[in-house]
Amino acid sequence: MKKAVFKLSSISIALVTLLVLQGCIKDTITTTYTYTMHIPVYKTKAQVRENIKSNNTRSLEKTGKLYLYGSYIFLNEIDKGIHVIDNSNPAAPVNKAFIDIPGNRDIAVKGNILYADMYTDLVAIDISNPNSVQVKKVIENTFPHRYYDGWFAADTSKVIVEWIKRDTTVTEAIHMGSWGRKDAMFLQAGGNTGNSAGGGAAPTGMGGSMARFAIVDKTLYTVGTAELKVFNISTATDPSFVVKKHIGMNIETIFPFQNKLFIGSATGMYIYDISNASNPIQQSQFNHVRSCDPVIADQKYAYVTLRSGTQCLGFTNQLEVIDITNLNSPQLVKIYSMTNPHGLSKDGSTLFICDGRDGLKIYNASNVNNLQLIHKISGIETYDVITVNGVAMVVAKDGLYQYDYSQLNNIRLLSKITITKP
């Protein structure tokens, strides 16, 4: 669950130090300190499901993963829902609606059905009319690893739908030398306790490299922290659970290519054969140093980015190119140093890497032993990218950018939807 966040000014900390050093003095002083709390807002499960519909648009505030389907972009607002964006004209995208889905972080689309997580549940939504979407099915307790992200409440019939930030300033008198319970609480309040912010007949969309959902033909695959789950979506409106496969620990991303799944974890890349869609079989594994790592692949190579500064606890920032011509024995080809790489995408021989605060980097990858930097877009902190038909859709810290790269010697910005800070 979310935790309250407590912050003290440097003046307050100095006063506490003075108290410690002069605990025997009997004088009284007045001190002021400020703390920030995040207060949960609850709704019943019935209210939440009733509100999974095309609601009024809202500004982008804290965006996550994106999914492209037809002329629409579905952009996740972390733990809150999905922005529905009409991208018929990438130079002028139109924010059409917002689908409220508390706890949502992942998206996948096939035909007219969008699949999304809602904390622990899997939701199937009819998006044939993006202006009037409808819930078709909810499969409960699909993602138990999400239970403590906010679904939990004292009353299990309720769901946390939002967190309200509240800053409180308190002024109080402290008696020097009187070290009672109140003083102990004051000292505790000074610490920061954490700030958890909140192929078949029907066409399939395209997700980014940071995705945990993937669709291949009539099957939906999802990854949790340690497992791969398989769902039959032959009847798109009625997804059914098939099987769960244990993979390993710290699983992060999934990328489908032909009849394989490339699964990224904090310690390596797993390759699963899905020739039998309902029974994925691990074919091989490639280990690397501990670090967060999305992965993409083509016919010959897999591309893995490793980054530091995350829950994965690694200190490595690099791109690894892996030879997968022998899928039973993937081999490292070359390592390229990066700043803080996140998502990536590839179009033909052109490789796009979101290198965090170092922007978007575009390489000629025709020779994997000698990647050539074609262009670098600076001034944006990038997270993930999808490339299609000469347009790169980039999720960045301050907005959703779209670039025309049809002429690599003249890459230009088409549009930007700006993120509004709450």
C-alpha positions as CSV (number, residue, x, y, z in Angstrom):
1,M,0.0,0.0,0.0
2,K,1.0,3.6,-0.3
3,K,2.8,5.1,2.6
4,A,2.7,8.6,4.1
5,V,5.7,10.7,3.3
6,F,7.2,12.8,6.0
7,K,9.7,15.6,5.2
8,L,11.5,18.0,7.5
9,S,13.3,21.3,6.7
10,S,17.0,21.6,7.5
11,I,16.1,24.1,10.2
12,S,13.9,21.5,12.0
13,I,16.7,19.0,11.7
14,A,19.1,21.5,13.3
15,L,16.7,22.0,16.1
16,V,16.4,18.3,16.8
17,T,20.2,18.1,16.9
18,L,20.2,21.0,19.4
19,L,17.7,19.0,21.5
20,V,20.0,16.0,21.5
21,L,23.0,18.0,22.6
22,Q,21.3,20.0,25.3
23,G,18.8,17.5,26.6
24,C,19.4,18.6,30.2
25,I,18.2,22.2,29.6
26,K,14.7,22.9,30.9
27,D,13.8,25.7,28.5
28,T,10.9,25.5,26.0
29,I,11.2,26.2,22.3
30,T,8.8,26.4,19.5
31,T,9.4,24.5,16.3
32,T,7.6,24.1,12.9
33,Y,7.8,21.1,10.7
34,T,6.0,20.0,7.5
35,Y,5.0,16.5,6.4
36,T,3.3,15.2,3.3
37,M,0.6,12.5,3.4
38,H,-1.1,10.6,0.6
39,I,-4.7,9.9,1.6
40,P,-6.5,7.0,-0.2
41,V,-9.9,7.5,-1.9
42,Y,-12.1,4.4,-2.0
43,K,-14.9,3.2,-4.2
44,T,-16.7,-0.1,-4.2
45,K,-15.8,-2.7,-6.8
46,A,-19.2,-2.2,-8.4
47,Q,-18.7,1.5,-8.7
48,V,-15.2,1.0,-10.2
49,R,-16.5,-1.4,-12.9
50,E,-19.4,0.8,-13.7
51,N,-17.0,3.7,-14.4
52,I,-14.8,1.7,-16.8
53,K,-16.1,3.5,-19.8
54,S,-15.2,6.4,-22.1
55,N,-15.1,9.3,-19.7
56,N,-14.1,12.9,-20.4
57,T,-10.5,13.5,-21.4
58,R,-8.0,14.4,-18.8
59,S,-4.6,15.8,-18.9
60,L,-1.5,13.6,-19.0
61,E,0.1,13.6,-15.6
62,K,2.1,10.4,-15.0
63,T,2.2,8.3,-18.1
64,G,3.5,4.8,-18.4
65,K,3.2,2.3,-21.3
66,L,1.7,2.9,-24.7
67,Y,0.0,0.6,-27.2
68,L,-0.7,1.4,-30.9
69,Y,-3.8,-0.1,-32.6
70,G,-4.9,1.1,-36.0
71,S,-5.1,4.9,-35.9
72,Y,-5.4,5.0,-32.1
73,I,-2.8,5.3,-29.3
74,F,-3.7,3.9,-26.0
75,L,-1.5,5.5,-23.4
76,N,-1.4,4.4,-19.7
77,E,-1.8,6.9,-16.9
78,I,-0.1,4.9,-14.2
79,D,-2.6,3.3,-11.8
80,K,-5.5,5.4,-13.1
81,G,-6.5,4.3,-16.6
82,I,-5.9,4.8,-20.3
83,H,-5.9,7.9,-22.5
84,V,-7.5,7.2,-25.9
85,I,-5.8,9.3,-28.5
86,D,-6.9,9.5,-32.1
87,N,-3.6,9.5,-34.1
88,S,-5.1,9.6,-37.6
89,N,-2.8,12.6,-38.1
90,P,0.4,12.2,-36.1
91,A,1.1,15.9,-36.5
92,A,-2.2,16.7,-34.7
93,P,-3.2,13.8,-32.3
94,V,-6.5,14.3,-30.5
95,N,-7.1,13.2,-27.0
96,K,-10.6,11.6,-27.3
97,A,-11.4,10.0,-24.0
98,F,-10.1,8.5,-20.8
99,I,-11.0,5.0,-19.6
100,D,-10.9,4.9,-15.8
101,I,-9.2,1.7,-14.7
102,P,-7.7,2.0,-11.2
103,G,-4.4,0.1,-10.9
104,N,-3.9,-0.1,-14.6
105,R,-0.3,-0.4,-15.9
106,D,-0.4,-2.7,-18.9
107,I,-2.4,-2.9,-22.2
108,A,-2.8,-5.2,-25.2
109,V,-5.3,-5.1,-28.1
110,K,-6.7,-7.6,-30.6
111,G,-9.5,-6.9,-32.9
112,N,-11.9,-4.6,-31.0
113,I,-11.0,-5.9,-27.6
114,L,-8.6,-4.2,-25.2
115,Y,-7.1,-6.2,-22.4
116,A,-5.9,-4.4,-19.3
117,D,-4.9,-5.1,-15.7
118,M,-6.9,-3.5,-12.9
119,Y,-4.7,-4.2,-9.9
120,T,-5.2,-8.0,-9.4
121,D,-7.8,-8.4,-12.1
122,L,-7.8,-8.8,-15.9
123,V,-10.4,-6.7,-17.8
124,A,-11.6,-7.3,-21.4
125,I,-13.0,-4.1,-22.9
126,D,-14.8,-3.6,-26.2
127,I,-13.3,-0.6,-27.9
128,S,-15.1,-0.9,-31.3
129,N,-16.4,2.6,-30.5
130,P,-13.6,4.3,-28.7
131,N,-16.0,7.0,-27.6
132,S,-18.2,4.4,-25.9
133,V,-16.2,1.5,-24.6
134,Q,-17.8,-1.4,-22.7
135,V,-16.5,-4.0,-20.2
136,K,-17.1,-7.5,-21.5
137,K,-15.4,-9.6,-18.8
138,V,-13.4,-9.4,-15.6
139,I,-11.2,-12.3,-14.4
140,E,-10.5,-11.7,-10.7
141,N,-7.3,-12.5,-8.9
142,T,-5.3,-12.9,-12.1
143,F,-2.3,-10.9,-10.9
144,P,-1.8,-11.6,-7.2
145,H,1.5,-9.8,-7.1
146,R,-0.4,-6.6,-7.6
147,Y,-2.5,-7.1,-4.5
148,Y,-0.7,-4.7,-2.2
149,D,-0.4,-2.0,-4.9
150,G,-3.7,-0.5,-3.8
151,W,-6.5,-3.1,-4.3
152,F,-6.3,-4.0,-0.7
153,A,-8.5,-2.2,1.7
154,A,-9.9,-3.0,5.2
155,D,-13.2,-3.5,3.5
156,T,-12.4,-6.0,0.7
157,S,-15.4,-4.8,-1.3
158,K,-13.7,-1.5,-1.9
159,V,-10.8,-0.4,-4.2
160,I,-8.4,2.5,-3.9
161,V,-9.0,4.7,-6.9
162,E,-6.8,7.7,-6.1
163,W,-4.4,9.1,-3.6
164,I,-4.8,12.7,-2.5
165,K,-1.6,14.6,-1.6
166,R,-1.9,16.7,1.5
167,D,0.8,18.9,3.0
168,T,0.4,19.7,6.7
169,T,2.5,22.2,8.7
170,V,2.6,21.8,12.5
171,T,3.9,24.3,15.1
172,E,4.4,23.0,18.6
173,A,6.3,23.6,21.8
174,I,9.0,21.2,22.8
175,H,10.3,21.1,26.3
176,M,14.1,20.7,26.4
177,G,15.1,17.8,28.4
178,S,11.6,16.2,28.6
179,W,12.1,13.2,26.3
180,G,8.6,11.8,26.3
181,R,6.5,10.1,23.7
182,K,5.8,13.2,21.7
183,D,9.5,13.9,21.1
184,A,10.0,10.4,19.9
185,M,7.2,10.8,17.4
186,F,8.7,14.0,16.2
187,L,12.0,12.4,15.5
188,Q,10.3,9.6,13.7
189,A,8.4,12.1,11.5
190,G,11.8,13.4,10.4
191,G,12.5,10.3,8.3
192,N,11.3,9.7,4.7
193,T,9.3,6.5,4.9
194,G,8.9,6.3,1.1
195,N,6.8,7.8,-1.6
196,S,5.0,5.1,-3.6
197,A,3.1,7.1,-6.3
198,G,0.7,6.3,-6.7
199,G,-1.7,-13.1,-36.2
200,G,-5.3,-14.3,-36.1
201,A,-8.2,-13.2,-38.2
202,A,-8.5,-10.0,-36.1
203,P,-5.6,-7.6,-36.2
204,T,-3.3,-7.2,-33.3
205,G,-1.8,-3.9,-32.1
206,M,1.8,-3.1,-31.2
207,G,3.1,-2.5,-27.7
208,G,6.4,-1.1,-26.5
209,S,9.5,-2.9,-25.2
210,M,8.5,-2.2,-21.5
211,A,5.3,-4.3,-21.9
212,R,4.2,-7.1,-19.6
213,F,1.3,-8.1,-22.0
214,A,1.8,-9.7,-25.4
215,I,-0.7,-11.1,-27.9
216,V,0.3,-13.8,-30.5
217,D,-2.5,-15.0,-32.7
218,K,-5.3,-16.2,-30.4
219,T,-3.3,-16.1,-27.2
220,L,-2.6,-13.5,-24.6
221,Y,0.6,-13.9,-22.6
222,T,1.3,-11.9,-19.4
223,V,4.3,-11.9,-17.0
224,G,4.3,-11.2,-13.3
225,T,7.3,-11.0,-11.0
226,A,8.0,-14.7,-11.4
227,E,5.6,-16.3,-13.8
228,L,4.2,-16.5,-17.3
229,K,0.5,-16.8,-17.7
230,V,-1.4,-17.9,-20.8
231,F,-5.0,-16.9,-21.8
232,N,-7.0,-18.2,-24.7
233,I,-8.6,-15.3,-26.5
234,S,-10.1,-17.3,-29.4
235,T,-13.4,-15.7,-28.3
236,A,-12.0,-12.2,-27.8
237,T,-14.7,-11.1,-25.4
238,D,-14.4,-14.1,-23.3
239,P,-10.7,-14.6,-22.4
240,S,-10.0,-17.8,-20.4
241,F,-7.0,-18.8,-18.3
242,V,-5.0,-21.7,-19.6
243,V,-1.8,-22.3,-17.7
244,K,0.8,-20.6,-15.5
245,K,4.5,-21.3,-16.0
246,H,7.1,-20.4,-13.4
247,I,10.1,-18.6,-15.0
248,G,12.4,-17.2,-12.4
249,M,12.6,-14.1,-10.2
250,N,12.3,-10.4,-11.0
251,I,10.6,-10.8,-14.4
252,E,10.0,-7.5,-16.1
253,T,9.1,-7.5,-19.8
254,I,7.8,-9.7,-22.6
255,F,8.4,-9.3,-26.4
256,P,6.9,-11.6,-29.0
257,F,8.6,-12.4,-32.2
258,Q,7.3,-15.0,-34.6
259,N,6.8,-18.2,-32.5
260,K,9.1,-17.0,-29.7
261,L,8.7,-15.0,-26.5
262,F,11.7,-13.0,-25.3
263,I,11.3,-12.3,-21.6
264,G,13.5,-9.8,-19.8
265,S,14.4,-10.2,-16.1
266,A,16.7,-8.5,-13.7
267,T,19.3,-11.2,-14.2
268,G,18.9,-12.3,-17.8
269,M,16.8,-13.0,-20.9
270,Y,14.6,-16.0,-21.3
271,I,13.5,-17.4,-24.7
272,Y,10.3,-19.4,-24.8
273,D,9.0,-21.5,-27.7
274,I,5.3,-21.0,-28.3
275,S,4.9,-23.4,-31.3
276,N,2.3,-24.9,-29.0
277,A,0.6,-21.6,-28.0
278,S,-1.0,-23.1,-24.9
279,N,2.2,-24.7,-23.6
280,P,5.2,-22.3,-23.7
281,I,8.5,-24.2,-23.3
282,Q,11.7,-22.5,-22.2
283,Q,14.2,-22.9,-25.0
284,S,17.2,-21.1,-23.6
285,Q,18.4,-18.4,-21.2
286,F,21.1,-15.7,-21.4
287,N,22.4,-14.3,-18.1
288,H,23.8,-10.9,-17.5
289,V,24.7,-8.7,-14.5
290,R,21.8,-7.7,-12.2
291,S,20.0,-4.8,-13.9
292,C,16.6,-3.9,-15.3
293,D,16.3,-4.9,-18.9
294,P,13.7,-4.6,-21.6
295,V,14.5,-6.7,-24.7
296,I,13.5,-6.7,-28.4
297,A,14.5,-9.2,-31.1
298,D,14.6,-9.8,-34.9
299,Q,15.7,-12.7,-37.0
300,K,19.3,-12.7,-35.9
301,Y,19.8,-10.6,-32.8
302,A,18.3,-9.7,-29.5
303,Y,18.9,-6.2,-28.1
304,V,18.9,-5.7,-24.4
305,T,19.3,-2.5,-22.4
306,L,20.5,-2.6,-18.8
307,R,20.1,0.4,-16.5
308,S,20.9,1.4,-13.0
309,G,18.9,3.5,-10.5
310,T,16.0,1.1,-10.2
311,Q,14.5,-1.5,-7.9
312,C,16.7,-4.0,-9.7
313,L,19.7,-2.7,-7.8
314,G,22.1,-2.8,-10.6
315,F,24.8,-0.3,-11.5
316,T,25.2,-1.1,-15.2
317,N,24.1,1.2,-18.1
318,Q,24.6,-0.4,-21.4
319,L,23.2,-2.0,-24.6
320,E,23.9,-5.7,-25.1
321,V,23.6,-7.2,-28.6
322,I,23.0,-11.0,-28.5
323,D,23.3,-13.5,-31.4
324,I,20.2,-15.7,-31.4
325,T,20.8,-17.5,-34.7
326,N,21.1,-20.5,-32.5
327,L,18.1,-20.0,-30.2
328,N,19.4,-22.9,-28.0
329,S,22.6,-21.1,-27.3
330,P,22.4,-17.2,-27.4
331,Q,25.8,-15.6,-27.5
332,L,26.9,-12.0,-26.6
333,V,28.2,-10.1,-29.6
334,K,29.0,-6.7,-28.3
335,I,28.3,-4.2,-25.4
336,Y,27.7,-0.5,-26.0
337,S,28.0,2.0,-23.1
338,M,24.8,4.1,-22.4
339,T,23.8,6.7,-19.9
340,N,20.6,5.2,-18.5
341,P,18.8,3.2,-21.3
342,H,15.1,2.3,-21.0
343,G,12.9,1.1,-23.9
344,L,13.9,0.5,-27.5
345,S,12.5,-0.3,-30.9
346,K,13.8,-1.3,-34.3
347,D,12.7,-0.7,-37.9
348,G,14.7,-2.5,-40.4
349,S,18.3,-1.6,-39.7
350,T,17.5,1.5,-37.7
351,L,17.6,1.1,-33.9
352,F,16.0,3.5,-31.5
353,I,17.0,3.7,-27.9
354,C,15.4,5.7,-25.1
355,D,18.5,6.6,-23.1
356,G,16.7,8.2,-20.2
357,R,17.8,11.8,-19.5
358,D,20.3,11.5,-22.4
359,G,17.4,11.6,-24.9
360,L,16.5,9.5,-27.9
361,K,19.3,7.9,-29.8
362,I,18.9,6.6,-33.3
363,Y,21.5,4.1,-34.7
364,N,22.3,2.5,-38.0
365,A,22.4,-1.2,-36.8
366,S,23.2,-2.8,-40.1
367,N,26.5,-3.9,-38.6
368,V,25.9,-4.9,-34.9
369,N,29.6,-4.9,-34.3
370,N,29.8,-1.3,-35.2
371,L,26.6,0.6,-34.4
372,Q,26.6,4.1,-35.9
373,L,24.8,7.0,-34.2
374,I,22.7,8.7,-36.8
375,H,20.9,11.2,-34.7
376,K,20.4,12.2,-31.1
377,I,17.4,14.1,-29.8
378,S,18.5,15.8,-26.6
379,G,16.5,17.8,-24.0
380,I,13.9,15.1,-23.3
381,E,14.0,12.3,-20.7
382,T,12.8,9.2,-22.6
383,Y,11.1,6.0,-21.3
384,D,9.8,4.0,-24.3
385,V,9.3,4.1,-28.0
386,I,7.3,2.5,-30.8
387,T,8.2,2.9,-34.4
388,V,5.9,2.2,-37.4
389,N,5.5,3.6,-40.9
390,G,8.2,6.2,-40.4
391,V,6.8,7.6,-37.2
392,A,8.4,7.2,-33.8
393,M,6.1,7.6,-30.8
394,V,8.1,8.4,-27.7
395,V,6.9,8.5,-24.1
396,A,9.0,10.9,-22.2
397,K,8.9,12.5,-18.7
398,D,7.3,15.6,-20.0
399,G,5.0,14.3,-22.7
400,L,4.2,12.1,-25.7
401,Y,6.4,13.0,-28.7
402,Q,6.0,11.9,-32.3
403,Y,8.9,12.2,-34.8
404,D,8.9,11.7,-38.6
405,Y,12.0,9.6,-39.4
406,S,11.1,8.7,-42.9
407,Q,14.2,10.6,-43.9
408,L,16.9,9.7,-41.5
409,N,18.9,12.8,-42.5
410,N,16.0,15.0,-41.6
411,I,14.2,13.7,-38.5
412,R,11.6,16.2,-37.4
413,L,9.2,16.6,-34.6
414,L,5.6,16.1,-35.6
415,S,3.7,16.8,-32.4
416,K,3.8,16.7,-28.6
417,I,1.1,16.2,-26.0
418,T,2.5,17.8,-22.9
419,I,2.3,16.2,-19.5
420,T,0.8,18.5,-16.8
421,K,2.3,18.1,-13.4
422,P,-0.4,17.5,-10.7
